[in-house]
Every structure is written in C-alpha cells, then in structure tokens.
Amino acid sequence: MSVFLSNVIKLFSATLAGQILGIIVTPFLTRLYTPTDFGIFQLFFSIVNLVAIISCFSYHSAIQLPKKDEDAANIVVLCIVLIGITTFFITVFFFILSSSIEKVLNAPGLSHYLLLFPIAIIANSMTFVLISWLSRKEEYGTIAKATLYSSVSGKGVSLGSGIISPSPFGLILGTIINDATIAVMLLRKTVSELDLFQKVSYQNIKQLAIRYKKFPEYNAVANLAGTGAVQVTPFMLAIFFSPIIVGYYAVVHMIMILPSKLMGNSLSSVFFQKACAEKNLTGSIAGVVKAVHTRLISIGMFSSLIIMIIGPELFAFFLGAKWFNAGVYAQILAPWFFVAFISTPLMSIFNVLEMQGANFWFNILLLITRVVVLIIAGLFGDPILGMILLSGTGVFFWSWMNMYSLKIAGVSLRHGIQEIIRYLFFGLFICIPLIIAKYYSVSSTTLIAVAIFVSLVYYMVIIHLDKELKSGMINSLQNILHK
C-alpha cells in the first residue's frame, strides 16, 4: 500500500469513528432542538466561518510550500499574529453593530451569543493553521486522534445541553468545544518542536510574507468569496424567509457534507502534501490527481443517488417527521453536493501550482451567482425555487472547476467524464431494488432496509475492486484490533 493512501486511511479511520458518533447523535439532536434553534446556530457559525477563513489572510495555505521547516515555522507565527489582530477588530465591530445585524438577519437572540464570537473565531482559525503545520510534518496520527476526541467532546456538550435546556446556545457551545479540542491537541504536538520556532524572527516573517504575498492577494479574497458563496445562503434565507427555513437548510448541509467529512477532508489534507512532494520530485502531479479524482467519484456517487431517490423518507425516518421538508431540500441539492465533493480536494492544485488567480475568479463568480439566485427566490417568496436554482448553478460552476482542475494537472477531461458516467450507471444499476420499492410505496422501514442493503452491496464492490483501498482498510482494521 502506498504511503499516500496509508495516510488517507489513517485520517479516514478517526474521521469515520467521529462521524459515526455524529450520525448516532444527530437524530437525538434534531428531536431535542427545533429548526429555529438550528437556524440561529447556522447564522452564528456562518459569521464565524467568514471571519475565520480570512483571519490569517490565507497564509496558512503556504505553510507546506517552503523547503525548510524553519521558514514554515515563521509562517505559522505570522498566521497566529494575524489571527489575534483580526479577531480583536471583528469582535469590536460586532459589539457595536450587534443589534443591527440581528434585525437584518431576522434572528432574535443572535446578539446574546456575542461573547462567544472571539472564542469561536480563534478556535476555528487555529485549527486551519495547526493542521497545515502537522500535515507538513506528516503527523497524521495526531490529526486523526484530535479529530476523534473533538467529535466526542463537541457532540457530548450539544447533547447534554439539549437534554438540560435546549436552545441555540447548546449547539453553538458544542461546536466551539469541538474546534477548541482540535486546536489544543494539535498545539500540544506543535509545542514539542519549539526548537524550530525559537529561530523565528521579524525579518524572516517579513521576507516570507512578501515571498508568498499571492496568498493574501488572491487566496484570502478567493477563500472569502468561496466561504461567502456557502454562507450567503443561510443569510439570504434568513432575510427573505425565516430562521426555520435556515434550520432546514442547516440540517441538510450538515447531513450532505458527511461524505466530505468522512473521506474528502482526509483525502484533501494528504493530497496537498503529496502533490507538493510530487511536483518537487517529478514536476508532474497528473498521477496523484487522476487517482484521487476516481476515488472521490466512486465514494460520493452512490450516497448522492440514495438522497435523490428517497431523501424526504430518509430525513423523516431518522431525524423526525418535522424534518420531512429538509429531506425535500436535500433531494434537490444532492447533485450540487456531489460535484462539490469530487471537486473541492482538487482545488489544492491551484496552491501547489501557485495559480491562485483561477481560484479567486471561480469563487467570485460563484458568490455573485448565489446572491442573484437567492434574491430571485426571495422575490418570488419560494424557498423550493431557491433550492432548485442553487443546485443548478452549483452543478454548473463546480463541474466547470472540476474539469479545469483536471486539465491543468495534465489529466484527460475525457477520462474524468468517463469515470463519472461509469459510476453513475453502476450506481443506478445497484439502486434498481430501491427504485422499485419507492415506486410501489412500501413502508418507510422497508424502504430504509432496502437502501442499507444496496449501499452495502455498492461499497463492498467498490472496495473489492480498489485493491489499494481494500489493503489500506484491512491494515487499518488490523492496527485498531491490535491496539
């Protein structure tokens, strides 16, 4: 098994354990908390995510690029200083305008959580920086352990708060604890290499800030636009509709990004490090990009098909009857989430090849499109129309970016399209029993049982055909059993 896949499996194993816990806890959370609670929670972290993504001006993306660890350590310190400065000014800004923001977003009570903003921003931002540093050092075991522990602590806090006194505070606090746990555990490992950080100097930081100035010039705005394209949706839904609609969307988003959390993020972290190494060694990244793209398609295709076929029934069965409408939203948005899933990890290519301009313009166009389609939906007063327009434009732009990423990496566009078609038809073939069950309106329990069965069949075949993935999973299970 390759070292690359071994590292992916290492991160994936811990992420899988954490997400399984999340899957188990989510039905309890959706029964404890209301859609409005989830709506306020989503708006809070939409603001946090927008700030966190630019808090260090995207210099964290440059940590893995220098050949010398001393230079990378200087960039880490630069990021930490920028996070502190950004957090301070943003906190003052929200303190002054908190009431106005609450009114504009139609979110009563949002300002009550103002004091949690700086903690949430710092915890979230530091996680980006420290994961980049430890990925450079190939400390994937530490990252995996932190991911697992954070999931346990965060979900535990949200669940406990929901039992005692359900409110948006419980969901918000749980996520802050999640991010803070990761940051603290990664920081402890980072501090063990203080010798590298003792060589940090103002002059070196200044030189490296100039050397990698493309990151704040292009990546910071591009990342803000990219995150804005995601976070603008709950903002606009709140303005034109209500926190309840935001809550539906928030839960859909939480469920639909599970494939990314289960595999995409782990693959992305290791892919960036591997692509950098391959570029320095051979000058080409086509091989690793081709392999990653195919695996992403094989993993993400089937879960999207399941949601498209029985989304409302799935949501109502697992989350409670009040979330049926959220399942309708998921059904509509599934194609967009799939294309984004197979495209997002590959966007690291732009950093590897120092082509930040492409990422910048993509995210700007995506943000503008999101705003336009949501205004249209708002004027018609129809959230379903908004979901349809979001999904259609999402599929278009992410497909375009996916094909462009393959092209600049030297991978045939024909190969990428063929892989999507191949797994689409294979997935539909496996789904035939589920489609028949849906057509004949069998009971929800039977429908879910059929969905679980066909899913097991699909992924068993995928793992069997992918020898490297199969070997990696077997080795990972053996390691777990021997611990």
C-alpha positions as CSV (number, residue, x, y, z in Angstrom):
1,M,0.0,0.0,0.0
2,S,1.3,3.5,-0.9
3,V,2.3,5.9,1.9
4,F,-0.2,8.3,0.4
5,L,-3.2,6.0,0.8
6,S,-1.9,4.9,4.2
7,N,-2.1,8.5,5.4
8,V,-5.5,8.9,3.9
9,I,-6.8,5.8,5.7
10,K,-5.2,6.9,8.9
11,L,-7.1,10.2,8.9
12,F,-10.2,8.5,7.5
13,S,-10.4,5.9,10.3
14,A,-10.5,8.5,13.0
15,T,-12.8,10.8,11.0
16,L,-15.1,7.8,10.3
17,A,-15.3,7.0,14.1
18,G,-16.1,10.6,14.9
19,Q,-18.7,10.9,12.1
20,I,-20.4,7.6,13.1
21,L,-20.8,9.2,16.5
22,G,-22.2,12.3,14.8
23,I,-24.6,10.1,12.8
24,I,-25.8,8.3,16.0
25,V,-26.2,11.6,17.9
26,T,-27.9,13.7,15.1
27,P,-31.4,12.0,15.4
28,F,-31.4,12.9,19.1
29,L,-30.3,16.5,18.4
30,T,-33.0,17.0,15.8
31,R,-35.6,15.8,18.3
32,L,-34.2,17.9,21.1
33,Y,-33.7,21.2,19.2
34,T,-36.1,23.0,16.9
35,P,-35.5,24.1,13.3
36,T,-35.3,27.7,14.7
37,D,-32.5,26.6,17.1
38,F,-30.6,25.1,14.2
39,G,-31.2,28.3,12.2
40,I,-29.7,30.6,14.8
41,F,-26.8,28.2,15.2
42,Q,-26.2,28.2,11.5
43,L,-26.2,32.0,11.3
44,F,-23.8,32.3,14.2
45,F,-21.3,30.0,12.5
46,S,-21.8,31.5,9.1
47,I,-20.4,34.7,10.6
48,V,-17.6,32.8,12.4
49,N,-16.6,30.9,9.2
50,L,-16.5,34.0,7.1
51,V,-14.1,35.6,9.6
52,A,-12.0,32.5,10.3
53,I,-11.3,31.8,6.6
54,I,-9.6,35.2,6.2
55,S,-8.3,35.7,9.8
56,C,-4.7,34.9,8.8
57,F,-5.1,36.2,5.2
58,S,-4.7,32.6,3.9
59,Y,-1.1,32.4,4.8
60,H,-1.9,29.0,6.4
61,S,-2.1,27.6,2.8
62,A,1.6,28.5,2.3
63,I,2.9,26.5,5.4
64,Q,3.6,23.4,3.4
65,L,5.3,25.1,0.5
66,P,8.8,26.1,1.8
67,K,11.6,23.5,1.6
68,K,12.9,24.4,5.1
69,D,10.9,23.8,8.3
70,E,12.4,27.0,9.8
71,D,10.6,29.0,7.1
72,A,7.4,27.2,7.6
73,A,7.6,27.9,11.3
74,N,7.9,31.6,10.6
75,I,4.7,31.4,8.5
76,V,2.9,29.7,11.4
77,V,3.8,32.5,13.8
78,L,2.7,35.1,11.1
79,C,-0.6,33.3,11.0
80,I,-1.1,33.4,14.7
81,V,-0.3,37.1,15.0
82,L,-2.8,37.9,12.2
83,I,-5.5,35.8,13.8
84,G,-5.2,37.7,17.0
85,I,-5.4,41.1,15.3
86,T,-8.3,40.1,13.1
87,T,-10.3,38.6,15.9
88,F,-9.9,41.8,18.0
89,F,-11.2,44.2,15.4
90,I,-14.0,41.9,14.3
91,T,-15.2,41.5,17.9
92,V,-15.3,45.3,18.4
93,F,-17.2,45.6,15.1
94,F,-19.9,43.1,16.1
95,F,-20.2,44.6,19.5
96,I,-21.1,47.9,18.0
97,L,-23.4,46.6,15.4
98,S,-24.8,43.5,17.1
99,S,-28.4,44.8,17.3
100,S,-28.5,45.9,13.7
101,I,-27.1,42.6,12.5
102,E,-29.7,40.7,14.5
103,K,-32.5,42.8,12.9
104,V,-31.2,42.4,9.3
105,L,-30.9,38.7,9.6
106,N,-34.3,38.4,11.2
107,A,-32.7,36.3,14.0
108,P,-33.9,37.3,17.5
109,G,-31.5,36.4,20.2
110,L,-28.4,36.2,18.0
111,S,-26.7,39.1,19.8
112,H,-26.9,37.2,23.1
113,Y,-24.0,35.0,21.9
114,L,-21.7,37.9,21.1
115,L,-19.1,37.0,23.8
116,L,-18.7,33.6,22.2
117,F,-17.6,35.1,18.8
118,P,-13.9,35.6,19.6
119,I,-13.5,32.2,21.2
120,A,-15.2,30.5,18.2
121,I,-13.1,32.5,15.7
122,I,-9.8,31.8,17.4
123,A,-10.5,28.1,17.8
124,N,-11.6,27.7,14.2
125,S,-8.8,29.7,12.8
126,M,-6.0,28.0,14.8
127,T,-7.3,24.6,13.6
128,F,-6.6,25.6,9.9
129,V,-3.0,26.7,10.8
130,L,-2.1,23.8,13.0
131,I,-3.5,21.1,10.6
132,S,-1.4,22.7,7.8
133,W,1.8,22.6,10.0
134,L,1.2,19.0,11.2
135,S,0.3,17.8,7.7
136,R,3.7,19.2,6.6
137,K,5.3,17.1,9.3
138,E,3.2,14.1,8.3
139,E,1.7,13.9,11.8
140,Y,-1.5,12.4,10.5
141,G,-1.9,10.2,13.6
142,T,-2.1,13.3,15.8
143,I,-4.6,15.0,13.5
144,A,-6.7,11.8,13.4
145,K,-6.7,11.5,17.2
146,A,-7.6,15.2,17.7
147,T,-10.5,14.8,15.1
148,L,-11.9,11.8,17.0
149,Y,-11.6,13.3,20.5
150,S,-13.1,16.6,19.3
151,S,-16.1,14.9,17.9
152,V,-16.8,13.1,21.1
153,S,-16.5,16.2,23.3
154,G,-18.4,18.5,20.9
155,K,-21.4,16.2,20.4
156,G,-21.4,15.3,24.1
157,V,-21.8,19.0,25.0
158,S,-24.5,19.7,22.5
159,L,-26.4,16.6,23.6
160,G,-26.1,17.3,27.3
161,S,-27.2,21.0,26.8
162,G,-30.2,19.8,24.7
163,I,-31.3,17.5,27.4
164,I,-31.0,20.1,30.2
165,S,-32.2,23.2,28.4
166,P,-32.5,23.1,24.6
167,S,-31.6,26.4,22.9
168,P,-29.2,27.6,20.2
169,F,-26.5,28.0,22.9
170,G,-26.1,24.2,23.3
171,L,-25.4,23.7,19.6
172,I,-23.1,26.7,19.5
173,L,-21.1,25.7,22.6
174,G,-20.8,22.1,21.3
175,T,-19.2,23.3,18.0
176,I,-16.8,25.7,19.9
177,I,-15.7,22.8,22.2
178,N,-15.2,20.6,19.0
179,D,-12.9,23.2,17.4
180,A,-11.1,24.1,20.6
181,T,-10.4,20.4,21.4
182,I,-8.7,20.0,18.0
183,A,-6.7,23.2,18.4
184,V,-5.5,22.4,21.9
185,M,-4.4,18.8,21.0
186,L,-2.6,20.0,17.8
187,L,-1.0,22.8,19.7
188,R,0.4,20.5,22.3
189,K,2.1,18.5,19.5
190,T,3.4,21.6,17.8
191,V,4.9,23.0,21.0
192,S,7.0,19.8,21.2
193,E,9.1,21.3,18.4
194,L,9.9,24.6,20.0
195,D,13.5,24.5,18.6
196,L,12.2,25.4,15.2
197,F,10.1,28.2,16.5
198,Q,13.0,29.7,18.5
199,K,14.5,30.6,15.2
200,V,11.6,32.7,14.2
201,S,12.4,36.4,13.6
202,Y,10.6,39.5,12.5
203,Q,12.9,39.8,9.4
204,N,12.2,36.2,8.3
205,I,8.5,36.7,8.8
206,K,8.5,39.8,6.7
207,Q,10.5,38.2,3.9
208,L,8.2,35.2,3.8
209,A,5.1,37.3,3.9
210,I,6.4,39.1,0.8
211,R,7.5,35.8,-0.9
212,Y,4.0,34.3,-0.5
213,K,2.1,37.6,-1.0
214,K,-0.1,35.9,-3.6
215,F,-2.0,34.1,-0.8
216,P,-3.4,37.3,0.8
217,E,-3.7,39.0,-2.6
218,Y,-5.7,36.1,-4.2
219,N,-6.4,33.3,-1.8
220,A,-7.7,35.5,1.0
221,V,-10.3,37.1,-1.2
222,A,-10.9,33.9,-3.1
223,N,-11.5,32.0,0.2
224,L,-13.7,34.7,1.5
225,A,-15.7,34.6,-1.7
226,G,-15.8,30.8,-1.6
227,T,-16.9,30.7,2.0
228,G,-19.3,33.6,1.3
229,A,-20.8,31.6,-1.5
230,V,-21.6,28.9,1.0
231,Q,-22.6,31.1,4.0
232,V,-24.6,33.6,1.9
233,T,-27.3,31.0,1.6
234,P,-28.3,31.0,5.3
235,F,-28.0,34.8,5.4
236,M,-30.3,35.3,2.4
237,L,-32.8,32.6,3.6
238,A,-33.0,34.4,6.9
239,I,-33.5,37.8,5.3
240,F,-36.2,36.6,2.8
241,F,-37.8,33.8,4.8
242,S,-37.2,32.8,8.5
243,P,-34.8,31.0,10.8
244,I,-37.0,27.9,10.4
245,I,-36.1,27.7,6.7
246,V,-32.4,28.4,7.6
247,G,-32.7,25.5,10.1
248,Y,-33.9,23.1,7.4
249,Y,-31.1,24.1,5.2
250,A,-28.6,23.9,8.1
251,V,-29.5,20.3,8.8
252,V,-29.4,19.4,5.1
253,H,-26.0,20.9,4.8
254,M,-24.8,19.0,7.9
255,I,-26.0,15.7,6.5
256,M,-25.0,16.3,2.9
257,I,-21.4,17.1,3.7
258,L,-20.9,13.9,5.6
259,P,-19.1,12.3,2.6
260,S,-16.7,15.2,2.6
261,K,-16.1,14.9,6.3
262,L,-15.8,11.1,6.1
263,M,-13.3,11.0,3.2
264,G,-13.0,14.2,1.3
265,N,-11.2,16.3,4.0
266,S,-8.9,13.4,4.9
267,L,-8.0,12.9,1.3
268,S,-7.6,16.7,0.7
269,S,-5.1,17.1,3.6
270,V,-2.9,14.3,2.4
271,F,-3.4,15.1,-1.3
272,F,-2.0,18.6,-0.9
273,Q,1.1,17.3,0.9
274,K,1.6,14.5,-1.7
275,A,1.0,16.9,-4.7
276,C,3.6,19.3,-3.3
277,A,6.1,16.4,-2.9
278,E,5.3,15.0,-6.4
279,K,5.7,18.4,-8.0
280,N,9.1,18.9,-6.4
281,L,10.3,15.4,-7.2
282,T,8.9,14.8,-10.8
283,G,7.4,18.1,-11.9
284,S,4.1,16.4,-12.6
285,I,1.0,15.8,-10.4
286,A,-1.2,14.0,-13.0
287,G,-0.9,10.6,-11.5
288,V,-2.0,11.5,-8.0
289,V,-4.8,13.8,-9.3
290,K,-6.2,11.1,-11.5
291,A,-6.2,8.5,-8.7
292,V,-7.8,11.0,-6.2
293,H,-10.5,12.0,-8.7
294,T,-11.6,8.5,-9.5
295,R,-11.8,7.5,-5.8
296,L,-13.8,10.6,-5.0
297,I,-16.3,9.8,-7.7
298,S,-16.7,6.1,-6.6
299,I,-17.3,7.2,-3.0
300,G,-19.6,10.1,-3.5
301,M,-21.8,9.0,-6.3
302,F,-23.9,6.4,-4.6
303,S,-24.8,8.4,-1.4
304,S,-26.0,11.2,-3.7
305,L,-28.2,8.8,-5.7
306,I,-29.7,7.5,-2.4
307,I,-30.6,11.0,-1.3
308,M,-32.1,11.9,-4.7
309,I,-34.3,8.8,-4.6
310,I,-35.6,8.7,-1.0
311,G,-34.3,12.0,0.6
312,P,-37.6,13.0,2.3
313,E,-38.3,9.5,3.6
314,L,-34.7,9.2,5.0
315,F,-34.9,12.6,6.8
316,A,-38.3,11.9,8.3
317,F,-37.4,8.4,9.4
318,F,-34.0,9.2,11.1
319,L,-34.5,12.8,12.2
320,G,-38.2,13.0,12.9
321,A,-41.3,13.9,11.0
322,K,-40.8,17.6,11.4
323,W,-37.7,17.3,9.1
324,F,-39.5,15.9,6.0
325,N,-39.2,19.3,4.2
326,A,-35.5,19.2,4.9
327,G,-35.4,15.9,3.0
328,V,-37.1,17.6,0.0
329,Y,-34.3,20.2,0.1
330,A,-31.7,17.5,0.2
331,Q,-33.2,15.7,-2.7
332,I,-32.9,18.9,-4.8
333,L,-29.4,19.8,-3.6
334,A,-27.8,16.3,-3.9
335,P,-26.3,16.8,-7.4
336,W,-24.6,20.0,-6.3
337,F,-23.1,18.5,-3.2
338,F,-21.8,15.5,-5.2
339,V,-20.0,17.7,-7.8
340,A,-18.6,19.9,-5.0
341,F,-17.4,16.7,-3.1
342,I,-15.4,15.5,-6.1
343,S,-14.0,19.0,-6.9
344,T,-13.1,20.6,-3.6
345,P,-10.0,18.5,-2.7
346,L,-8.6,19.0,-6.2
347,M,-8.7,22.8,-5.8
348,S,-5.5,22.4,-3.7
349,I,-3.9,22.2,-7.2
350,F,-4.1,26.0,-7.5
351,N,-1.9,26.4,-4.4
352,V,0.5,23.7,-5.5
353,L,1.0,25.3,-8.9
354,E,0.7,28.8,-7.5
355,M,-2.3,29.6,-9.7
356,Q,-4.4,31.4,-7.1
357,G,-6.0,33.7,-9.6
358,A,-8.1,30.8,-11.0
359,N,-9.5,30.0,-7.6
360,F,-10.1,33.7,-7.0
361,W,-12.3,34.3,-10.1
362,F,-14.2,31.0,-9.6
363,N,-15.2,31.9,-6.1
364,I,-16.2,35.5,-7.1
365,L,-18.5,34.2,-9.8
366,L,-19.9,31.6,-7.5
367,L,-20.7,34.2,-4.8
368,I,-22.3,36.6,-7.3
369,T,-24.4,33.8,-8.7
370,R,-25.6,32.6,-5.3
371,V,-26.7,36.1,-4.3
372,V,-28.6,36.6,-7.6
373,V,-30.5,33.3,-7.5
374,L,-31.4,33.7,-3.8
375,I,-32.7,37.3,-4.5
376,I,-34.9,35.8,-7.3
377,A,-36.2,33.1,-5.0
378,G,-36.8,35.7,-2.2
379,L,-38.8,38.0,-4.6
380,F,-41.0,35.0,-5.6
381,G,-41.3,34.0,-1.9
382,D,-40.4,30.4,-2.8
383,P,-37.6,28.6,-0.9
384,I,-38.0,25.5,-3.1
385,L,-37.3,27.7,-6.2
386,G,-34.2,28.8,-4.3
387,M,-33.0,25.3,-3.7
388,I,-33.5,24.4,-7.4
389,L,-31.6,27.5,-8.6
390,L,-28.8,26.8,-6.0
391,S,-28.4,23.2,-7.1
392,G,-28.5,24.0,-10.9
393,T,-25.9,26.8,-10.6
394,G,-23.8,24.7,-8.2
395,V,-23.6,21.8,-10.6
396,F,-22.6,24.1,-13.4
397,F,-19.9,26.0,-11.7
398,W,-18.4,23.1,-9.8
399,S,-18.4,20.9,-12.9
400,W,-16.6,23.6,-14.7
401,M,-14.0,23.9,-12.0
402,N,-13.6,20.2,-11.8
403,M,-12.8,19.9,-15.4
404,Y,-10.4,22.8,-15.3
405,S,-8.6,21.3,-12.3
406,L,-8.0,18.1,-14.2
407,K,-6.9,20.0,-17.3
408,I,-4.2,22.0,-15.6
409,A,-3.0,18.9,-13.8
410,G,-2.5,17.1,-17.1
411,V,-5.4,14.6,-16.7
412,S,-7.6,14.0,-19.7
413,L,-11.1,15.6,-19.5
414,R,-12.4,12.5,-21.3
415,H,-11.1,10.3,-18.5
416,G,-12.9,12.5,-15.9
417,I,-16.2,12.4,-17.7
418,Q,-16.0,8.7,-18.4
419,E,-15.4,7.9,-14.7
420,I,-18.5,9.9,-13.7
421,I,-20.7,8.2,-16.3
422,R,-19.3,4.8,-15.4
423,Y,-20.0,5.1,-11.7
424,L,-23.4,6.8,-12.4
425,F,-24.7,3.8,-14.4
426,F,-23.2,1.3,-12.0
427,G,-24.8,3.2,-9.1
428,L,-28.2,3.3,-10.8
429,F,-28.0,-0.4,-11.6
430,I,-27.4,-1.2,-7.9
431,C,-30.3,1.1,-7.0
432,I,-32.9,-0.8,-9.1
433,P,-34.4,-2.6,-6.0
434,L,-34.6,0.8,-4.2
435,I,-36.3,2.5,-7.1
436,I,-38.8,-0.4,-7.4
437,A,-39.5,-0.2,-3.6
438,K,-40.1,3.6,-3.9
439,Y,-42.4,3.1,-6.9
440,Y,-44.6,0.7,-5.0
441,S,-44.7,2.9,-1.9
442,V,-43.5,0.3,0.6
443,S,-43.3,1.2,4.3
444,S,-40.6,3.6,5.4
445,T,-38.9,0.8,7.4
446,T,-38.8,-1.5,4.4
447,L,-37.5,1.4,2.2
448,I,-34.7,2.2,4.6
449,A,-33.8,-1.5,4.8
450,V,-33.5,-1.8,1.1
451,A,-31.4,1.4,1.0
452,I,-29.0,0.0,3.5
453,F,-28.8,-3.3,1.6
454,V,-28.0,-1.7,-1.8
455,S,-25.5,0.6,-0.1
456,L,-23.6,-2.3,1.4
457,V,-23.6,-4.1,-2.0
458,Y,-22.2,-1.0,-3.8
459,Y,-19.4,-0.1,-1.4
460,M,-18.4,-3.8,-0.9
461,V,-17.9,-4.0,-4.7
462,I,-16.0,-0.6,-4.8
463,I,-13.7,-1.7,-2.0
464,H,-13.1,-5.1,-3.6
465,L,-12.2,-3.6,-7.0
466,D,-9.9,-1.0,-5.5
467,K,-7.0,-3.1,-4.3
468,E,-5.1,-0.3,-2.7
469,L,-8.2,0.9,-0.8
470,K,-9.0,-2.6,0.3
471,S,-5.5,-3.3,1.5
472,G,-5.5,0.0,3.4
473,M,-8.7,-0.6,5.1
474,I,-7.6,-4.1,6.1
475,N,-4.4,-2.8,7.5
476,S,-6.2,0.0,9.3
477,L,-8.6,-2.5,11.0
478,Q,-5.7,-4.8,12.0
479,N,-3.9,-1.8,13.6
480,I,-7.1,-0.9,15.5
481,L,-7.6,-4.5,16.7
482,H,-4.0,-4.8,17.9
483,K,-4.2,-1.6,20.0
